[in-house]
Amino acid sequence: MSPLRNAISAVGSKVKVLPEVARALETGRPVVALESTIVAHGMPYPQNIELAKEVSSILRERGVIPATIAVKDGIFRAGLEQDELENLAKAGEENRAIKCSSRDLPLMASNITTQQSSDETVQWGATTVAATMRLAHAANINTFVTGGTGGVHRGGELSLDISTDLIELSRTPVIVVSAGVKSILDVKRTLQVLETFGVPVGAWQSDEFPAFFSPESGVKTPSRFNDAMSVARAYISGRELGMDSGMLVAVPNHDPAGENVEKAIKEALHEAEAAGIEGRDVTPFILRTVNEKTGGDSLRSNMALVKNNAKVGADIAVAVSNVQSNCKTTIQSIQLPANDGDTSLSDSESTPASSKYSANDEVTSRVVCIGGSVIDIIAKSSSKEKMIIGTSNPGKVFKSDGGVGRNVAEVLGRLGDKPLFYTSIGKDDGGEGILSRLADCGVLTSGASVSFADGVSASYVALLDDESDLVGGIADMDANQQIPTPSVKALSGVEFVLIDSNAPSRVMIESASNAVKAGASVFFEPTSVPKAKQICENDSFIKNVSYAFPNEDELLAMSNTSVEGESTTDDLEHVKHAASNLLGRMRSDSFAHVVVTLGPRGVLLASKSGGPDSSVEHTVFPAEAISKVSSNGAGDTLCGAFIHALLNGADEKQAVRFGMKAAILSLQYEDGAISPYI
């Protein structure tokens, strides 16, 4: 039974899930829950419906499906149609919407209406944070975006007035993204209660816990989240430990009206106390009064913080989706479409090598990788401010294993394909470490496949800007000149041979020729524009290649295609033309394919069936909207996963889709080129 059907069975037949939301949950797409109280009671009409539409647009732009949670005529809802959302927005002022916390859910369900209601008579339960969490979890939605959460009321140590939101956070495993605790509450005591309940709490990119309208509360945050992936890892780790608590991510609101609003809140609190307003009526009174006192500043600031929370929440939902299900969330859980009765891509059991390399030359595998092993040092500029060229910039520096051939081999090893890797390392600790870690990933090496060069292992230093795009790099690749060439005998029985352009030209040419003689298909992964252009000027290499994996710039260099004028992002004709030119020089006695990575525009697959009169088919695969952490290693991940898919019976189009799913995991991983979640 699917997660969605499990969820519906758990709640009962009174739950109605919007078809769009149901499809997203069935296919593993990210979904974000939205509360309905903020629509019905949080602000006046039409600002409330305008905000609801803007938040939905923000989520959709990031590839996330919105699901407003509510109770309509006694029926629990996960997702609303546009006309229903409009009706809900008017219901608060028309006294047709009851503020509904988790304790009210069974009472609301007992009032289920069997007759069709008109728009004027529809009765709504506008769900609070607590009720929204409960229903979102029941529908298998793990991320929830709201304005602010409830907490301990001021003087709560005497009145014991504590929001149900805190109780729900302790027992319902949903990530709640808010602007912190509402500023009318006692922030310090709220955090103490959450600590007592064992709820993980952290501020988004801040060391101070925010206070709704203001980014400053004077209270230090229990923990700090610097990116969406860290939130996703923490959440999944908690689920793996069997923790049923939710997680609170507090996003600072930097709207400039915060100070003025905070002053008005203090005045409104005194007025509420003098008027004898208590309990759940306090918050709506405070919000209305503050809005009047600030001339609309509070409303504008409230709308701004909700939209900002939506952006952060969308990124978190995408990150969780990418590493969903157990801490062992891997690309193996992504199944290929059925192919001629074959139900899906089968999982392969991975058996790591028992040592750094085997002295036995007779190591066999279905796939061989030939290329560089490189120590990558990645310097990434801070995302908080624009990078300035020509001076020092704040940021982070990461050290990891790299090299295109090594990266592809790691992906194949993690997917259980046991690739045999031909490479060269220096006589240093860095090189030995690379081999040891590859063995742990299931990559095979032998005495014949590894050459030890004089000096240090190959190294690469890359500089990424504030948007994680490559600015430039320096490569010390002398050690790669010693990469060995596999013989025809060594390649006997091998199906696929991957060659990167870190290897010397003679090694690339001889390896490709030997692979074809042994009956294997050759894959080519260029490592830079100059190397790609140089090796493809030699027909003795490119004529033996069946699959090429360039980016757009590498493709233009490899095909010797020039672009006249500036092309728009939607114009891929020059890319298709270049790919067709390259295919004309690739292996002519059988099929050939070029897989072009286009960044946010997706992937282009150009294919020819073989023979002198064969035509070229071009297929564009759009990219999913995700929060990118690093582009380093994404193309190599796509290539490795593509090969894995072919090894398991997929066709090229299925393999591209599979590879793109895998690439997302590496795009979301900042500590190295290849995500360990593959």
C-alpha positions in Angstrom: 0.0 0.0 0.0 1.3 3.5 -0.9 2.2 6.1 1.8 -0.8 8.1 0.7 -3.2 5.2 1.0 -1.7 4.4 4.4 -2.3 7.9 5.5 -5.9 8.0 4.3 -6.6 4.6 6.0 -5.1 6.0 9.3 -7.4 9.0 9.3 -10.5 7.5 7.9 -12.8 8.1 5.0 -13.5 11.7 6.1 -10.1 12.9 4.7 -10.2 14.3 1.2 -6.9 14.8 -0.5 -6.7 17.1 -3.5 -5.9 15.0 -6.6 -2.8 17.2 -7.4 -1.5 16.7 -3.9 -2.3 12.9 -4.1 -0.3 12.5 -7.3 2.7 14.4 -5.8 2.7 12.2 -2.7 2.4 9.1 -4.8 5.4 10.0 -6.9 7.5 11.4 -4.1 7.4 15.0 -5.2 7.8 17.6 -2.4 4.6 19.0 -0.9 4.3 21.8 1.7 1.3 22.1 4.0 -0.2 25.5 4.7 -2.5 26.4 7.6 -5.9 27.8 7.0 -6.2 30.0 10.1 -3.9 32.6 8.6 -6.3 32.8 5.6 -9.5 32.9 7.5 -8.4 34.9 10.6 -4.9 36.1 10.2 -5.6 39.1 7.9 -8.5 40.9 6.2 -9.9 40.1 2.8 -8.6 40.5 0.0 -5.1 40.6 1.4 -5.5 37.1 2.8 -6.4 35.6 -0.6 -3.7 37.6 -2.3 -1.1 36.3 0.1 -2.4 32.7 -0.3 -1.9 33.0 -4.1 1.6 34.5 -3.8 2.7 31.8 -1.4 1.4 29.1 -3.7 3.3 30.7 -6.6 6.5 30.8 -4.5 6.2 27.1 -3.8 5.4 26.1 -7.3 8.3 28.1 -8.7 10.6 25.9 -6.6 9.0 22.6 -7.7 6.8 22.2 -4.6 3.1 21.5 -4.5 1.1 23.6 -2.0 -1.5 21.9 0.2 -3.7 24.1 2.4 -5.0 22.2 5.3 -8.6 22.8 6.5 -11.9 21.3 7.6 -14.8 21.9 5.2 -18.3 21.0 6.4 -16.8 18.4 8.8 -14.4 16.8 6.2 -10.7 17.0 6.7 -9.0 18.5 3.7 -5.4 18.3 2.4 -5.3 20.7 -0.5 -8.0 23.1 -1.7 -9.3 24.2 -5.1 -8.9 27.9 -6.0 -12.6 28.6 -5.5 -12.5 26.9 -2.1 -9.6 29.0 -1.1 -11.5 32.1 -2.1 -14.5 30.9 0.0 -12.3 30.3 3.0 -10.8 33.8 2.7 -14.2 35.3 3.0 -15.5 32.9 5.6 -13.6 34.5 8.5 -15.3 37.9 8.2 -18.7 36.2 7.5 -18.4 34.1 10.8 -18.4 30.8 8.9 -14.9 29.8 10.0 -14.1 28.4 13.5 -10.5 28.5 14.7 -9.7 24.8 15.0 -6.9 23.3 17.1 -6.0 19.6 17.4 -8.5 19.1 20.2 -11.3 20.4 17.9 -10.7 18.0 15.1 -12.9 15.1 16.3 -15.6 17.6 17.3 -15.5 19.1 13.8 -15.7 15.7 12.2 -18.8 14.9 14.2 -20.5 17.8 12.4 -20.0 16.4 8.9 -22.6 17.7 6.5 -24.2 15.2 4.1 -26.0 17.9 2.1 -24.4 20.1 -0.6 -23.7 23.5 0.9 -23.9 26.7 -1.0 -21.0 29.1 -1.0 -22.7 31.3 1.6 -23.4 28.4 4.0 -20.1 26.4 3.9 -18.7 26.0 7.4 -15.0 25.9 7.8 -12.6 24.7 10.4 -9.6 27.0 10.1 -6.7 24.9 11.3 -4.1 26.3 13.7 -0.5 25.2 13.7 -1.3 22.2 15.9 -4.3 21.0 13.8 -2.4 21.6 10.6 0.5 19.5 11.8 -1.7 16.6 12.8 -3.6 16.5 9.5 -0.5 17.1 7.4 1.2 14.2 9.1 -1.9 12.0 8.5 -1.6 12.8 4.8 2.2 12.0 4.8 3.3 15.6 4.3 6.5 16.3 6.2 7.0 20.1 5.8 4.6 22.8 6.9 5.0 26.6 6.4 3.3 29.1 8.6 3.7 32.6 10.0 4.5 32.1 13.6 4.0 29.4 16.2 2.2 29.5 19.5 4.1 29.2 22.8 4.1 30.1 26.5 2.0 33.2 27.1 3.6 36.0 29.1 2.9 35.1 32.8 2.4 31.5 31.7 4.4 30.3 34.8 1.3 31.4 36.8 -1.6 30.9 34.4 -0.2 27.7 32.7 -1.4 29.2 29.4 0.7 27.2 27.0 -0.2 26.7 23.3 -1.2 23.3 22.0 1.3 24.0 19.2 4.1 23.0 21.6 2.4 19.8 22.6 1.8 18.9 18.9 5.5 19.6 18.1 6.4 17.0 20.8 4.3 14.3 19.2 3.9 14.9 15.5 6.9 14.5 13.2 6.5 17.5 10.9 9.0 20.2 10.1 7.4 23.5 11.0 8.9 26.5 9.2 7.9 29.8 10.9 9.2 33.2 11.8 9.7 31.9 15.3 7.4 32.2 18.3 4.8 35.0 18.1 6.3 38.1 19.7 3.3 38.5 22.0 4.6 35.4 23.9 7.4 34.6 26.3 10.1 33.4 23.9 12.6 32.2 26.6 10.1 30.1 28.4 8.7 28.7 25.1 12.1 27.4 24.2 12.5 25.9 27.7 9.2 24.0 27.2 10.3 22.8 23.8 13.5 21.6 25.3 11.6 19.7 28.0 9.5 18.1 25.3 12.5 17.0 23.3 11.7 19.1 20.2 14.7 19.9 17.9 14.7 23.7 17.4 17.0 25.9 15.3 17.2 29.3 13.8 17.7 29.7 10.0 21.2 31.2 9.3 21.2 33.1 12.7 22.5 32.6 16.2 19.6 34.4 17.8 16.1 33.0 17.9 13.7 35.4 16.1 10.5 36.9 17.5 8.1 36.9 14.6 8.1 40.5 13.4 11.7 41.1 14.6 14.8 39.0 13.9 15.9 39.8 17.4 14.5 38.4 20.6 17.5 38.6 22.9 17.4 34.8 23.3 20.2 32.6 21.8 18.9 29.9 19.5 19.4 26.3 20.7 20.9 25.4 17.3 21.5 26.9 13.9 20.6 25.7 10.4 22.7 27.1 7.6 21.0 25.3 4.7 18.0 23.2 3.7 20.0 20.0 3.5 21.1 20.3 7.2 17.5 20.5 8.2 16.6 17.5 6.0 19.4 15.4 7.5 18.4 16.3 11.0 14.8 15.4 10.4 15.6 12.1 8.7 18.0 11.2 11.5 15.3 11.8 14.1 12.9 9.6 12.2 15.5 6.9 11.9 15.9 7.0 15.7 12.2 6.5 16.1 11.6 10.1 17.4 8.0 11.2 17.0 8.6 14.8 17.7 8.4 17.5 15.0 11.1 20.1 14.3 10.9 23.9 14.5 12.9 26.0 12.0 12.7 29.7 12.9 13.3 32.1 10.0 14.3 35.7 10.9 12.0 38.4 9.5 14.2 41.3 8.3 11.4 43.5 7.3 12.3 47.1 8.3 9.0 47.7 10.0 9.8 45.3 12.8 10.8 47.8 15.5 7.7 49.9 15.0 5.5 46.8 15.2 7.2 45.5 18.3 6.4 48.8 20.1 2.8 48.6 19.1 2.6 44.9 20.3 3.6 46.0 23.8 0.8 48.6 23.8 -1.7 46.1 22.5 -0.8 43.6 25.2 -1.7 46.1 27.9 -5.0 46.9 26.2 -5.9 43.3 25.9 -5.2 42.7 29.6 -7.3 45.8 30.5 -10.2 44.6 28.4 -10.1 41.1 30.0 -9.4 39.3 26.7 -7.9 35.9 27.3 -7.0 32.6 25.7 -7.2 32.0 22.0 -8.9 35.4 21.5 -5.8 37.3 22.4 -3.8 36.7 19.2 -6.5 37.9 16.8 -7.1 41.0 19.0 -3.4 41.8 19.1 -3.0 41.5 15.4 -6.0 43.7 14.6 -4.9 46.3 17.2 -1.3 46.4 16.0 -2.4 46.7 12.4 -4.4 49.8 13.4 -1.6 51.3 15.4 1.1 50.8 12.8 -0.9 52.0 9.8 -0.7 48.7 8.1 3.0 48.1 8.8 2.2 44.9 10.7 0.1 43.5 7.9 2.8 44.2 5.3 5.5 42.8 7.6 3.3 39.7 8.3 2.8 39.1 4.6 6.6 39.5 3.9 7.6 37.0 6.6 5.1 34.4 5.4 6.5 34.7 1.8 10.0 34.5 3.1 9.1 31.4 5.2 7.6 29.8 2.1 10.9 30.2 0.2 12.8 28.5 3.0 10.1 25.9 3.5 10.1 25.0 -0.2 13.9 24.4 -0.2 13.6 22.2 2.9 10.8 20.2 1.4 12.9 19.6 -1.7 15.9 18.6 0.3 13.8 16.1 2.4 12.3 14.7 -0.8 15.7 14.1 -2.2 16.8 12.0 0.9 13.4 10.6 1.8 12.7 7.4 3.6 15.4 6.1 6.1 18.8 7.4 6.6 19.7 5.0 3.7 17.7 7.0 1.2 19.5 6.3 -2.0 19.0 6.6 -5.7 18.3 2.9 -5.8 14.8 3.8 -4.4 14.0 5.7 -7.5 12.5 3.2 -10.0 12.6 3.4 -13.7 9.3 3.2 -15.7 8.4 -0.2 -16.9 10.2 -1.3 -20.1 8.6 -4.1 -22.2 7.2 -5.8 -19.1 10.2 -5.2 -17.0 8.7 -3.6 -13.9 11.6 -1.4 -12.6 15.2 -0.9 -12.2 16.4 -3.6 -9.9 18.5 -2.9 -6.8 22.0 -4.4 -6.9 23.7 -5.6 -3.8 26.9 -3.7 -3.1 29.9 -5.6 -1.8 32.9 -3.3 -1.0 36.3 -4.4 -1.9 38.3 -5.9 1.0 41.5 -3.9 0.3 42.8 -0.8 -1.4 43.7 -2.8 -4.5 44.2 -6.4 -5.4 47.5 -7.8 -6.5 45.6 -10.1 -8.8 45.4 -8.7 -12.3 42.4 -10.9 -13.2 39.7 -8.6 -11.7 36.6 -8.6 -13.9 33.7 -6.2 -14.0 30.9 -5.3 -16.4 32.1 -1.7 -16.5 35.5 -0.1 -16.5 36.4 3.5 -15.6 39.6 5.1 -16.9 40.5 8.5 -15.6 41.9 10.8 -12.9 41.9 10.6 -9.1 42.0 14.1 -7.8 42.0 15.7 -4.4 39.4 18.5 -4.8 39.6 21.7 -2.7 36.4 23.7 -3.2 36.3 27.3 -2.0 32.7 28.5 -1.9 31.7 32.2 -1.4 29.1 33.0 1.3 25.5 33.0 0.0 24.7 35.9 2.2 26.4 38.5 0.1 27.4 38.9 -3.6 30.9 37.7 -4.4 33.4 40.4 -5.3 36.1 39.5 -7.8 39.6 40.7 -7.1 39.5 40.6 -3.3 38.9 38.2 -0.3 35.4 37.0 0.3 33.9 35.2 3.3 32.9 31.6 2.7 33.8 28.0 3.3 36.5 25.6 2.1 35.9 21.9 1.5 38.4 19.1 0.8 37.2 15.9 -0.8 38.0 13.2 -3.4 37.4 14.1 -7.0 38.3 13.6 -10.6 35.7 12.8 -13.2 36.7 9.2 -13.7 36.9 8.6 -9.9 33.6 10.4 -9.4 31.8 8.2 -12.0 33.4 5.1 -10.5 32.2 6.1 -7.0 28.6 6.5 -8.3 28.7 3.1 -9.9 30.3 1.6 -6.8 27.6 3.1 -4.5 24.9 1.7 -6.9 26.4 -1.8 -6.6 28.0 -2.2 -10.1 31.5 -3.0 -8.8 33.4 -1.0 -11.5 37.1 -1.7 -12.2 39.0 1.6 -12.0 42.2 2.5 -14.0 43.9 5.5 -12.5 47.2 6.9 -11.2 48.0 8.4 -7.8 51.0 10.0 -6.2 53.2 8.4 -3.6 51.5 10.3 -0.8 48.9 9.8 1.9 46.3 11.6 -0.3 46.5 9.0 -3.0 46.4 6.1 -0.6 43.3 7.6 1.1 41.5 7.9 -2.3 42.0 4.2 -3.0 40.9 3.2 0.5 37.7 5.3 0.3 36.9 4.0 -3.2 37.2 0.4 -1.8 34.7 1.3 0.9 32.3 2.4 -1.9 32.5 -0.9 -3.8 35.0 0.2 -6.5 37.5 -2.4 -7.6 41.2 -1.8 -8.4 44.1 -4.1 -9.2 47.8 -4.1 -9.4 47.5 -3.5 -13.2 44.8 -0.8 -12.9 46.7 1.5 -10.5 49.9 3.3 -11.4 52.0 5.2 -8.8 53.4 8.4 -10.1 56.4 10.3 -8.7 55.4 13.3 -6.6 52.0 14.2 -5.2 48.6 13.1 -6.3 46.6 15.2 -8.8 44.9 18.2 -7.1 42.2 20.6 -8.2 41.2 23.9 -6.6 37.8 25.4 -7.6 36.2 28.7 -6.7 32.4 28.9 -6.5 30.5 32.1 -6.3 27.6 33.0 -4.0 25.2 31.1 -6.2 27.4 27.9 -6.2 28.4 28.3 -9.8 32.0 27.8 -10.9 34.1 31.0 -11.2 37.4 29.3 -12.1 39.8 26.7 -11.0 43.5 25.5 -11.0 44.4 22.0 -11.8 47.7 20.2 -10.9 47.3 17.1 -13.0 50.8 15.8 -13.6 50.1 12.5 -11.8 47.5 11.7 -14.4 50.1 11.3 -17.0 50.8 7.8 -15.6 47.2 6.5 -16.0 47.6 2.9 -17.4 46.0 1.6 -20.6 43.9 -1.6 -20.3 44.6 -4.2 -22.9 42.1 -5.9 -25.2 42.4 -9.0 -23.0 41.8 -7.1 -19.8 38.6 -5.6 -21.4 37.2 -9.0 -22.5 33.7 -9.4 -21.2 33.4 -5.7 -20.3 30.2 -4.1 -21.5 31.0 -0.4 -21.0 34.2 1.6 -20.7 34.2 5.1 -19.4 37.1 7.4 -20.3 37.7 10.9 -19.0 40.0 13.5 -20.5 42.3 13.6 -17.5 44.1 10.7 -19.1 46.9 11.4 -21.7 45.7 11.5 -25.3 47.6 8.3 -26.2 45.9 6.4 -23.3 42.5 7.7 -24.3 43.0 6.7 -28.0 44.4 3.2 -27.2 41.8 2.5 -24.5 38.9 3.4 -26.8 40.3 1.3 -29.6 40.9 -1.7 -27.3 37.4 -1.3 -25.9 35.8 -1.5 -29.3 38.0 -4.5 -30.2 36.8 -6.2 -27.0 33.2 -5.6 -27.9 32.5 -2.8 -25.3 30.8 0.5 -25.8 32.9 3.6 -25.0 31.6 6.5 -22.9 33.4 9.8 -22.9 33.3 12.4 -20.1 35.2 15.6 -20.9 36.8 17.4 -18.0 37.3 20.9 -19.5 36.7 22.8 -22.8 40.4 22.8 -23.9 40.8 19.0 -23.3 37.5 18.2 -24.9 38.4 20.2 -28.0 41.9 18.8 -28.3 41.0 15.1 -28.1 38.0 15.4 -30.4 40.2 16.9 -33.1 41.6 13.4 -33.4 39.2 11.2 -35.3 41.0 8.1 -34.0 39.4 8.7 -30.6 36.0 10.1 -31.3 35.2 7.5 -34.0 35.2 4.9 -31.3 32.9 6.7 -28.8 29.3 5.6 -28.5 28.2 7.9 -25.6 29.4 11.5 -24.9 28.5 13.6 -21.8 29.6 17.2 -22.4 28.1 20.4 -21.0 27.1 23.1 -23.5 30.5 24.8 -23.7 32.3 21.4 -24.1 29.9 20.3 -26.8 30.5 23.4 -28.9 34.2 22.9 -28.6 34.0 19.2 -29.4 31.8 19.7 -32.4 33.7 22.8 -33.5 30.4 24.7 -33.7 30.2 28.5 -33.4 27.2 30.4 -32.1 26.2 33.5 -34.0 24.8 36.2 -31.8 23.3 35.5 -28.3 20.9 32.6 -27.9 18.0 32.8 -25.5 17.5 30.3 -22.7 14.6 28.7 -24.7 16.6 28.5 -27.9 18.4 25.1 -28.1 18.7 24.9 -31.8 22.5 25.7 -31.7 22.9 22.9 -29.1 20.9 20.4 -31.2 23.0 21.4 -34.3 26.2 20.9 -32.4 25.1 17.6 -31.0 24.2 16.4 -34.5 27.6 17.5 -35.8 29.3 15.5 -33.0 27.2 12.4 -33.6 28.3 12.5 -37.3 31.9 11.9 -36.1 31.1 9.3 -33.4 30.9 5.6 -33.9 29.3 5.0 -37.3 28.7 1.2 -37.3 26.1 1.3 -34.5 24.0 3.7 -32.4 25.5 6.8 -30.8 24.2 9.2 -28.2 25.2 12.6 -26.8 23.9 13.7 -23.4 24.3 17.4 -23.0 23.9 18.9 -19.5 22.3 22.4 -19.7 22.1 23.5 -16.0 18.7 24.8 -15.1 17.4 24.2 -18.6 17.8 20.4 -18.1 19.4 17.8 -20.3 19.4 17.2 -24.1 19.6 13.7 -25.4 20.7 13.5 -29.1 20.5 10.0 -30.6 21.2 8.3 -33.9 20.5 4.6 -34.6 23.5 3.9 -36.8 24.2 3.7 -40.5 25.0 6.4 -43.0 21.4 7.5 -43.5 20.3 7.5 -39.9 18.5 10.6 -38.6 19.1 12.3 -35.3 16.4 12.4 -32.6 16.6 15.2 -30.0 14.8 14.9 -26.7 14.9 17.7 -24.0 14.4 16.7 -20.4 13.4 19.7 -18.2 15.2 20.2 -14.9 13.3 20.0 -11.6 13.3 23.2 -9.6 15.6 22.6 -6.6 17.7 24.5 -4.1 21.2 24.0 -5.4 24.1 23.7 -2.9 26.9 22.8 -5.3 27.1 22.0 -9.0 30.5 20.2 -8.6 30.0 16.5 -9.4 26.4 16.7 -10.6 27.3 15.8 -14.2 29.5 12.9 -13.1 26.6 11.6 -11.0 24.3 11.8 -14.0 26.8 9.9 -16.1 27.4 7.1 -13.5 23.7 6.7 -12.8 23.0 6.6 -16.6 25.4 3.7 -17.0 23.9 1.9 -14.0 20.5 2.2 -15.6 21.7 0.8 -18.9 23.4 -2.1 -17.1 20.0 -2.9 -15.6 18.0 -2.9 -18.8 16.8 0.6 -19.2 16.8 2.5 -22.5 18.6 5.8 -23.0 15.6 8.0 -22.2 14.9 6.1 -19.0 18.6 6.3 -18.1 18.6 10.1 -18.5 15.6 10.5 -16.2 17.3 8.2 -13.7 20.5 10.0 -14.0 18.9 13.4 -13.4 17.3 12.1 -10.2 20.7 11.0 -9.0 22.3 14.3 -9.9 19.8 16.1 -7.7 21.3 14.3 -4.7 24.8 15.6 -5.5 23.5 19.1 -6.3 22.1 19.1 -2.7 25.3 17.9 -1.1 28.0 20.5 -0.2 30.7 18.4 1.5 32.0 16.6 -1.7 31.4 16.0 -5.3 29.3 12.9 -4.9 26.4 12.6 -2.4 26.8 9.6 0.0 23.0 9.2 -0.2 23.3 7.7 -3.7 
